[in-house]
Amino acid sequence: MDSLIDSLELKVKHCLSLAEQQYQRKFNYQAINIDIRGRAAGQIRYELSRKLISLPVLRFNPYLLTQYKDVFIEQVVPHECAHLVAYQLYGMKIKPHGVEWKTQMTALYGLVPSVTHTFEVPQKARRTFDYLCACKNTTHHLTAIRHNKIRRETARYICKSCGTALAEV
């Protein structure tokens, strides 16, 4: 895994070096983290604090990196670097996969700007929570995220059939 991480970090440096040569400016980042889970292959994250935007953190999925190795590095790293470059050139209000990002993917990295990856991600068994409405013999199975939102009272879910709020069993 260490050699894969080294290859990934080298690819990030190479991609940003191409951008620096093209635009005659630095494209800095705070860190590279290999810590995303689920279907996401990569992510660029900016942390906002009191209207100040920190340097971005580039995040990558360790499972997909180990499963797809070189293909992952050749496709996902430039994708995320194109986000970093586009945001630093045009600001945070651009669309994530808009024309600015697409331009970086094609002109800078010579890649087809694909929004989603085609990597196989195993479906994880999700825990669900049972909820009832006014319908007879109908149980709604909610994910942990929705269950927690109901518990924290930050969301309410309504049955589409009867229009009543769902209640935990």
C-alpha positions as CSV (number, residue, x, y, z in Angstrom):
1,M,0.0,0.0,0.0
2,D,2.9,2.4,0.7
3,S,4.1,2.2,-2.8
4,L,0.6,3.0,-4.1
5,I,0.4,6.0,-1.9
6,D,3.8,7.1,-3.1
7,S,2.6,6.8,-6.7
8,L,-0.6,8.7,-5.9
9,E,1.3,11.5,-4.3
10,L,3.8,11.7,-7.2
11,K,0.8,11.9,-9.6
12,V,-0.7,14.7,-7.6
13,K,2.6,16.6,-7.8
14,H,2.9,15.9,-11.5
15,C,-0.7,17.1,-12.2
16,L,-0.2,20.3,-10.2
17,S,3.2,20.9,-11.8
18,L,1.5,20.9,-15.2
19,A,-1.0,23.4,-14.0
20,E,1.8,25.6,-12.5
21,Q,3.7,25.6,-15.8
22,Q,0.5,26.4,-17.7
23,Y,-0.7,29.2,-15.4
24,Q,2.6,30.5,-14.0
25,R,1.4,30.3,-10.4
26,K,1.4,27.8,-7.5
27,F,-1.5,25.5,-6.7
28,N,-1.1,24.6,-3.0
29,Y,-2.9,22.0,-0.9
30,Q,-2.9,21.3,2.8
31,A,-2.7,17.5,2.7
32,I,-3.5,14.2,0.9
33,N,-5.7,11.9,2.9
34,I,-6.5,8.3,1.9
35,D,-9.7,8.0,4.0
36,I,-12.9,8.1,1.9
37,R,-15.3,5.2,2.2
38,G,-18.2,4.2,0.0
39,R,-18.7,4.9,-3.7
40,A,-16.7,8.2,-3.8
41,A,-13.3,7.7,-5.4
42,G,-11.9,11.1,-4.6
43,Q,-12.8,14.5,-3.1
44,I,-11.4,17.9,-2.7
45,R,-12.4,19.5,0.6
46,Y,-12.1,23.1,1.7
47,E,-12.8,24.0,5.3
48,L,-14.5,27.3,5.9
49,S,-13.9,29.2,9.1
50,R,-15.1,32.8,9.6
51,K,-15.3,33.4,5.8
52,L,-11.7,32.3,5.4
53,I,-11.1,29.4,3.1
54,S,-8.2,27.1,4.1
55,L,-6.0,25.2,1.7
56,P,-7.8,22.2,0.2
57,V,-7.4,18.7,1.3
58,L,-7.3,16.0,-1.4
59,R,-9.0,12.9,-0.3
60,F,-9.0,9.4,-1.9
61,N,-10.7,6.1,-1.4
62,P,-8.2,3.4,0.0
63,Y,-10.3,0.5,-1.1
64,L,-10.6,1.7,-4.7
65,L,-6.9,2.6,-4.8
66,T,-5.8,-0.9,-3.8
67,Q,-8.3,-2.6,-6.1
68,Y,-7.7,-0.5,-9.2
69,K,-4.1,0.8,-8.6
70,D,-2.7,2.4,-11.8
71,V,-6.1,3.0,-13.4
72,F,-7.3,4.8,-10.2
73,I,-4.2,6.9,-10.1
74,E,-4.3,7.8,-13.8
75,Q,-8.1,8.7,-13.7
76,V,-9.0,9.9,-10.3
77,V,-6.0,12.0,-9.3
78,P,-6.2,14.3,-12.4
79,H,-10.0,14.5,-11.8
80,E,-9.4,15.9,-8.3
81,C,-6.5,18.0,-9.3
82,A,-8.6,19.6,-12.0
83,H,-11.1,20.6,-9.3
84,L,-8.3,22.1,-7.2
85,V,-7.0,24.1,-10.2
86,A,-10.5,25.3,-11.3
87,Y,-11.5,26.4,-7.8
88,Q,-8.2,28.3,-7.3
89,L,-8.5,30.0,-10.7
90,Y,-12.2,30.8,-10.8
91,G,-13.4,30.7,-7.2
92,M,-15.6,28.5,-5.2
93,K,-18.9,29.5,-6.9
94,I,-18.3,27.6,-10.1
95,K,-20.2,24.3,-10.8
96,P,-18.1,21.3,-9.6
97,H,-18.2,19.6,-13.0
98,G,-18.8,22.8,-15.0
99,V,-17.0,24.2,-18.0
100,E,-14.0,25.4,-15.9
101,W,-13.3,21.9,-14.6
102,K,-13.9,20.3,-18.0
103,T,-11.4,22.7,-19.5
104,Q,-8.7,21.5,-17.0
105,M,-9.5,17.9,-17.7
106,T,-9.2,18.2,-21.5
107,A,-6.7,21.0,-22.1
108,L,-4.4,20.4,-19.1
109,Y,-4.5,16.7,-18.6
110,G,-5.7,15.4,-21.9
111,L,-8.5,13.3,-20.4
112,V,-12.2,13.0,-21.2
113,P,-14.0,14.8,-18.4
114,S,-16.0,12.0,-16.8
115,V,-18.0,12.9,-13.8
116,T,-18.4,9.4,-12.4
117,H,-16.1,6.4,-12.2
118,T,-16.9,2.9,-13.4
119,F,-15.1,1.1,-10.5
120,E,-17.0,-1.8,-8.9
121,V,-17.8,-1.0,-5.3
122,P,-19.2,-3.9,-3.2
123,Q,-22.6,-3.1,-1.7
124,K,-22.4,-3.0,2.0
125,A,-25.2,-4.4,4.1
126,R,-26.9,-1.4,5.6
127,R,-28.7,-1.3,8.8
128,T,-32.2,-0.1,8.5
129,F,-34.8,1.1,11.0
130,D,-38.5,0.3,10.9
131,Y,-41.0,3.1,10.8
132,L,-44.8,3.1,10.6
133,C,-47.4,5.4,9.1
134,A,-51.2,5.4,9.1
135,C,-51.3,2.9,6.2
136,K,-52.3,-0.6,7.3
137,N,-49.6,-3.2,7.0
138,T,-46.9,-0.8,5.7
139,T,-43.5,-0.6,7.2
140,H,-41.0,1.9,6.0
141,H,-37.3,1.0,6.2
142,L,-35.1,4.1,6.8
143,T,-31.3,4.3,6.7
144,A,-29.3,5.2,9.7
145,I,-28.8,8.7,8.4
146,R,-32.6,9.4,8.1
147,H,-33.2,7.7,11.5
148,N,-30.6,9.9,13.2
149,K,-32.1,13.0,11.6
150,I,-35.5,12.1,13.0
151,R,-33.9,11.5,16.4
152,R,-32.2,14.9,16.4
153,E,-35.4,16.5,15.2
154,T,-33.7,18.0,12.1
155,A,-36.0,16.2,9.7
156,R,-39.5,14.7,9.3
157,Y,-40.4,12.1,6.8
158,I,-43.9,11.7,5.4
159,C,-45.6,8.7,3.8
160,K,-46.3,9.4,0.1
161,S,-49.5,7.3,0.3
162,C,-51.3,8.5,3.4
163,G,-49.4,11.8,4.1
164,T,-48.8,11.1,7.8
165,A,-45.4,11.5,9.5
166,L,-43.4,8.3,10.0
167,A,-43.0,7.1,13.5
168,E,-40.4,4.6,14.9
169,V,-41.7,1.2,15.7
